[in-house]
């Protein structure tokens, strides 16, 4: 079963081995495929005074991402941080931070600013939507709403471009959002 | 039998009929899902009784051939001893990364030491779901 999550919820989550040891905690998400996928994570040490770690965690070493921990087989799951960042960048990863970026439709309407990223956890870790603070183009201006993303998207440091149809598939909470994403993506495929 | 029932049981020598120690903890090997030794207190020397040196694990007492059975832990047992390797009181985490609650007790077979169940909050999980025990959590297979 796949599962939707906000990336802000993942930060600080412990990385735990199958042997029950917490070896790190999540610091930041490394995006890949132009921001359409999660390529891995940068890490911090556990404990109050430990800072960033030299190792990162590539997504393909993650056994499971649950609501309380990120599970890995053992310490060998960790790789040099730069390798995780570089391999994500090689797939066209922006690696960059999308928070605060303006979401524009391909017809030039501003839908709002990104406040969180919604991922779907399966074999890959797909970015399926953004939580945005809605602009006046949407009915619930000022509120936080979820907007689905196409499989691939164009992103620069200022703007994220989405098809105009995305605004018809806005939802208020994660519960119904999976269905919205599916409906939106099959609509896009149908119109090809 | 529950770990909580085994804890505190007296260890009696079959040779002298005297009490030679008291059970103070059970050492578990998560890889084989077995109790591999007992930690003892109130002994004359040594604090470890390897599972294979137990004569019988009864309802009221653990018997040994004689006090010689009690000694220092082997290297393998020493590696599995200590609070990082204890199950009871620790959080149970599924291999899917979800917390299930605290491990309240452990069920084992007094005949052979096999771990047959984990009591997590009010639920008993099958012992075969145990994957690993570390300083942070007891990891169990998700359902």
Interface residues (C-beta under 8 A of the other chain):
Chain A: X14 X16 X17 X18 X19 X20 X21 X22 X63 X64 X65 X66 X67 X68 X69 X70 X71
Chain B: X30 X90 X93 X94 X95 X96 X97 X98 X99 X131 X132 X133 X134 X135 X136 X137 X138 X139 X142
